[in-house]
Amino acid sequence: MSAAPLKGVVEGAAALRAGRTSALAEAERALERLERTRGALNAVLAVDRAGALERARALDARRARGEALGELAGVPFALKANMCLSGVEANCASRVLAGYAPPYTATFVQRLLDAGANPIAIANMDEFAMGSSGENSAYGTTKNPWDVARTPGGSSSGSAALVAAGVVPFALGSDTGGSVRQPAALTNLAGYKPTYGRISRYGLIAFASSLDQVSPFARSVADVELVTRVMSGHDERDTTSLPEPAFAAEPEPAALAGLRIGVPREYFPATLDAAVRARCEAALAELERGGARLVPVSLPHSEHAIATYYVVATAEASSNLARYDGVRYGPRRDGDGSLQSMYAATRAQGFGDEVKRRILLGTYVLSSGYYDAWYRRALKVRTLLLRDFERAFERCDIVAGPTSPTAAFKLGEKTDDPVAMYLSDVLTVPASLAGLPALSLPCGFLDAGSNRLPVGLQLIGPARADARVLALGRRYQQLSSFHTELSPLAREVAA
């Protein structure tokens, strides 16, 4: 079977409902595209071939009987390896969870299944979502379809790579400090972190519970909107779930006339890559020509965001990862026969270096004598960051700036310098700490030798203003065509 060009989410579901294709054909094509790219990308940890084909046949049978089909009928997609699909291994790219197949399905995954979407694979990631480059997986590094010598970003590296390579029209990642928005920027995708609580976290294996958010990747904002709507809505099994109905997109993109776009000077520092600055400024100028008004704003506590994030996130990780001790989950190492030795041996051999580093940091900041000096102070700064945004939104409707301070960097370039790696998220972390909706979308390319590398523009809105952020993103994609350009690997697969 020919791989055939990849349809978008909206287009693919419409084609199946109209009888122009079948769920089985789309699943088989997606599985074929996956196999063609698997060796080049290392983006997949598990393939649910039998389950995908069974679900596709069941959907085709429903259509043959004349039954109504869901909004995502027959659309194949990928899950990040920290998301639960009953009976399919979800190991968080960690040896400590090797072989773990959850006995239940996450709420957000079940909602996608109910709408007819078809999960075909489990995507690679940084171990327990801790990383910015896809290089921390226990199962090898994921590569960028735009240049396989470079990172696709992280921690949702495999999900981004599969969409950017044209394997699936959408994939799910989790965004804790930028783990969907940053790889979206580096692979020319739309990546959306919703308002905290908009999508249930039930069935998302935790890294930092007050920050983690299920977030979709797709090539178009319209596709992101549809997937977000299907997954969103209150879930009584998640105490952090907003008591609100499903997200509703604006029927038409918001008019730009009179829209105030705040441009924080802190997001355009002297250290920002000059080409990234130029592409983002050009995107803002395009929005201004369309009728929007650019308003200078300030987010003065942004300089403390990375430090605050790595106190809060590691503290929560230290608590969340304490459960992986060889007793309840994953493989067990015996040590010298004592209980303490078994714990130590299991965790020493099961966790990678980055996870160990963050557990140690988190344990330290929560320890007696340091809790007030570090963790409590970080919570206070987190509040100040939120107040910065609230003051900015008194003067503007949306905050905009670069998503990442650089384009995709070379694999291995920052692995020996954890602080340099952490700074990759310097522009995405503030919105995460404030719990705000934030979208990264393609805004141009820069030249890097023989390759062109994507650049992302980030749009941040007030809490619960998800529809506003996504509507502006959809409007920008009507004014530009960057999102329609395919990576070299996607062009090869579609040929």
N, C-alpha and C positions, 0 to 999 in steps of 0.2 A: 504494500500500500504506500502511495506517495505521502510524504509528511504533510504537504499542503501548507499554505500560509496560515499563520495563527489568526483566528478571529478574536476580537475583543469580547469582554463579558456580555455587554448589552447585545452586540451583534450575534454572538454565538447562541445565546439563549433564544433570541428571536428567530434565528434560522432553524433551530430544532422545533420550536413550536409551530413554525410554518411548514414543516415537513421537508425542508431543503437539505437536511442532514439527519443523522440519527445519533443518539447518545453513544451507541456502541462504536460508530465510526469515529466520533470525536475522542473517545477514550483510547481507541487503538492508535490514532494519530499522535495523541499526546504521549503515549507510552513509547511509540517509535521515536519521536523527537527526543524523549528523555534518554533513550539508549544511545542515540547518535551524539549526544553532548556529554554523556556521563564521564567518559574518560578525560575529556578536556577540562571539565569544571570541578569535579569532585563535590558536586552540590547536593548529592542525595545520599541519605543513610539507609533508607528502606523504600521498597516499591511494593505497593499493595495491588499487584496486577490482578490477582483473582478477585479481590473485593471490588476493584474498579470495574472490571468487566461484568461482574454479577449485578452491580448497581445499575450499570448502563443498560443491560438487557431488561432489567425490571422496569426501568423508566420507559424504554421503547415499548414494552408490553402495555404499560399504562396508556401511552399515547395511542396505541393501536385500538385500545378499548374505548377511546374517546374521552378519557378522564382528563380533567384540568391539570396542567403542569405548573410547577412553581416558577418563580421569577428567574431562577438560575438553572433552568432545566438543561441537564447534560453538560454543563460547563466544568471542565476538569480544573483542578487546582492542587496546590501543595501546602502542606502544613509544616511549620517549624517543629523541630524535634523536642520541644518542651510543651507540646499540645497533645491532649488525650483523645485518641480515637480507639474505641474498645477493641482489644485484641491485637493492636498494631504497636510495635515497639516504640516507646517514647523515652529515649535515653539521655536527652539533653546534651548529646555529644560528649558524654562522660563515661569513663570506665566504671564509676561507682553505681551507675544505673544500667549497666549492660544487661540486655535481656528483659528489661522491665516492660511488660505489656499491660497497660491500664485496663481494669475491668469495667470501665465506664467511658462515656463520651462527653467531652466538654460541651457546655451549653452553646457556645458560639459555633462549634462544629456541628452540633445537632441542628441548629437553626439553618445552617447552610445545607445540610443533608435534606432537611424538610423542604427546602426551596429547590431541590433538584441538583445541587452542585455535587461534583464527584471527586473526592480526594484520591489522587493516584500515587502520591509519594510523600515521604517524610524528609524534610530538607536539613542539610548540615547547618551548623551554627557554631559560634563560640561557646565553649563549655559553660553550661548554666547561664547563658546569655551574658557572659562576662568578657567583653572585648569589643574592639572597634575595627577589626580587620579580617575576621574569619580565620585567623591563624591559631586560635586557642582550642580548636576542636581536638578531641582525643583521636579522631579518625581522619586527620589530615586537613590541609588548608583548602578552602574554596577559592576559586579563581574568577576573575572578572571577564565576562564575555566581550568587553570592549578591548581588553588587553590582558591575556592570561598570565602575564608577568606581574600584574598589579592586583591589589586587593579590590573586592567588590564592596568593601565596608563590612561592618558588623554591628551587633552580633547576628543579625538575621541575614547572614551572607548567602546561604544556600537558597533561601526564598527569593531574594533579589536576583540572584544569578539565573534561576530557572525562568523567571518572567523576562529578564533582559535577553536571555538566549532564545526566546520564542518557544519554550517548552509548554508553558501553561499561560492562560490569559491573566490569572491573578494568583497570588500566594499570600499566606498569612505569616506575619512576623510578630514579635513582641517588642515594644518600644519602652525602655526603661529610662534611658538618658539620651536617646537618639538612635536606637538600634534599628529603626525602620527608616527614619528620615535621612540619616547619613548614608546608608547603602543605596537608598533611592537616588540621592544626589549623584553618587558615584557610578550609577548604572543607567541613568537617563529614564527613571521611572517616577511616577507619582507615588509617594508614600505618606500615609496619613496616621497621625496619632490623635485619637479623639479626646474629648474632655474626659478626665479621669472619672470612671464609673459609667461611662456611656455604654460600654460593652462589658458584659460579665467576664470576670476572671475565673469563674468556676471551670476547672479543667486545664488551666494554664499553670504549669509547674513553676513555683515562685522563685524569683531572685530577690527582688525588693518590693514587698507587697504594696507600699504606699506610692509606688512609681510605675510598676508594670502595667502596660496596656496592650491588649490585642490590637493589631494594626495591619491594614491590608496594603499590598503592593499591586499596582496595575499600570498600564501605559497611559491610560486616560483618567482624568478626574471623574468623568461620568461613570466609569466602571467602578472606581473607588466608592463613589456615592452609593451605588446600588448594593455593593457588598456590605458597606457599613450599615445601610438601612436594614438589610436582612439579619445581620448579627446583633444589632442593638436592641435596647429595651430592657426593662427591669427583670431581674432574676432573683427570686427569693433565696436561692442557695448561695448568693454572694452578698455579704453584708455591706460591701462598698458599692454595690450597684445602685445607680441613680433611680429613684422611684418615678420614672418617666416613661412614656411610651417610646416606641421605636423612633429613631431619627428620621426626619422628613426633609428631603432636599428641596431647595427652592425650584419651582417648575422651570424658570428661566434664569440664566445668570443675572446677577445684580447689575444694574446700570452703573457704569463707572462715574457718571457725572455726579459730583458732590461727595463721592466716597473719599474719606480721609485715610491715607496710608502713612502710618508712622514709620520713620526711618531712624532707628537708634544709632547714635554715633558709636556706641560700644560694639556694634556688630560690624563696623568697618574700621578695625584698628590698623595701625601701620604694619602689623605682622601679617595681615590678610594677603594672600597671593594676589598679585597685581591682575592677572588674567581673570581670576574669580571675581574680583572687585569690578572689573570692566563689564563682565557679562551680567552681573546682578544690577549694576547701575543702568545698563542698557535695558534690562527688563523693567525696571522701575520707570525709566523714561517712556517706555512703550505704554505702560499703564497711565502715565501722566498725559500722554498724547490722546489716550482714549477718554479722558475726562476726569480721571482721579486727581486728587490733590495730595502732593507729598508734603508731609509735616515732620519737621525734625523733633524727635523725642529723645529722652534719656532714660536708661535703665542702669542707674549708677551702681547697683550692687551686683551686676553681672560679673564683675571681676572676681567675685567670691563664689560664683556658682559651682565651678569645678571642685573646689575644696569642700564646699558644703555637700555636694552630691556624693563625693567619695567618703564622707563621714556617714551620711544617712544611709546610702545604698549598702555599704559594707556592713554597717551595724545590722541592718535587716537581713542581709545575706547570711551573716554569722548565725543569726537565730533560725532562719529558714532551713539552712543546710545542716543543722545539728541532727536532723532526723536520719541522715544517711550514715549509718554506723555499722552496717553489716547485719543488723538484726531483722529489719523489716523489708528492706529493699535491696535489690542488686546482689552482686557477688560478696562473699565473706572471706576475709583473710584471718587465719587462726592466730598468728603471732606466737607467743610462748605458752599459750593455753589459758591465760588469765583474761577476764572480761576487758580490762583496760587495754591490754596488749592487742586484743582482737579489734577493739575500736580504733586504736592507733594504726595498726597494720592495714585495716580496711580503708581508712581515710587517706593514709599516706600513699597507698598504691592506686586508690580509686580516683583521687582528685588530681588535676593538673596544676602546674605552677601558679597560673594566674588566679585560679580559684583558691588555692592555699593562701596566696598573698592577701586576697580580699577577706577571707575568713579571719586571718590573723589581725588585719587592720580593724575589722569590725569587732572582734573580741576585745581588742585593746581599748577602743573608744567607748565600749560599754562597761569596762571593768571598773571596779571600785577605785575611787580617787581620780578617775579620768572622765566619768560620765558627764559631770557638769561642765568640765573644761572643754570637752569636744562635742559630745552628742547633743546635749541640751543647747549649747551655743549654736550648733549647726541648725537646729530647729528654729531658733530665733532668726537666723539669717535667711532661712527658707521663707519665713513670714515676710521679711523685708523685701525679698525678691518678688513675692506676690503683690505687695503693695506698690512696688515700682511699676508693675504692669497695670495695676488698677489706675494709677495716676496717669500713665501713658494713654490708657483708653478713655480718659476724660477728654483728650485732645485728638484722638484718632479712632477709627473703626477697626483697623487691622494694623498689626506691626509686621514689617517685612525686612528681609535681609538675606545674606547668604546662609545656606544650610551647613556647609562644611568650609573650613578655612582654606582647604586645598582640594584639587581634584584627586582622583585615585592615586595613591602612592604605591611604590613598588613593594612587593612582598619581601619581608625581611628588613625593610628600611627602618622600622621603629620597634622591632621586637626586643632589642636590647635596652630600650629606654622606655620603661612603663609610663613615665610622666609625659613624654612626647606623645605616646599613644593616647593617654587620657585626654590630652588637649585636642584631639581630633573631634571631641564632642563639645567643645567650648561654646558653640553657637546653638546647640540643641538642648543642652541640659537645663537652661533657665525655664523654658516652657514646661519641661517635665516636672521640675520641682514645684512649679506653680499649678500643675494639673490642667494646663490650658490646651485647647485644640490647636494642632500645628500640622501644616502640610508642606512637604517638599515636592517641587515639580521642576521639570527640565526648563532651563533658561538659556542654553547655549553650550558651546564646546570650546575647548582650547586645544592647541596643537602640542603634542608630546612626541617628537620624533616622527615616526611613520604612522602614529595613531592619533585619533581625535578622542579627547576625554570629556565626558559630560560635566556640566556644572548645574547645581541646584539652587533654586530660590525658595526661601522658607517664608510662609505666611502663618502668623500666629493671631488667634482671636481671643476675645474674652471667654470665660467659662460658659459653656453651653451654647456658644455661638458657632457650633459646628457647621450649620447650614451656610452661614455667612462666609466662613473661610473657604469651604468647598465651592461655593458659587463664584467667588472671585477667582479661584484656581481654574474653574471651568471657563470663565470669561477670558482669562489670560491664554488658555489653550485655543480659544477661537481667534485670538490675535497673533498667535505664533504657531510654528509647526515643528518645534524642536522635539516634541514628544513622539512625533511620527517616525523619526529616524531610528533605524534598527542597528543593533550592534553587528559587527562583522560575523559573529557566530550565528546570530539570528538570521542574517541574510543567507548564510550558507545552508542553514537548516531549511529555510523556505524555498531554496532554489530547486 
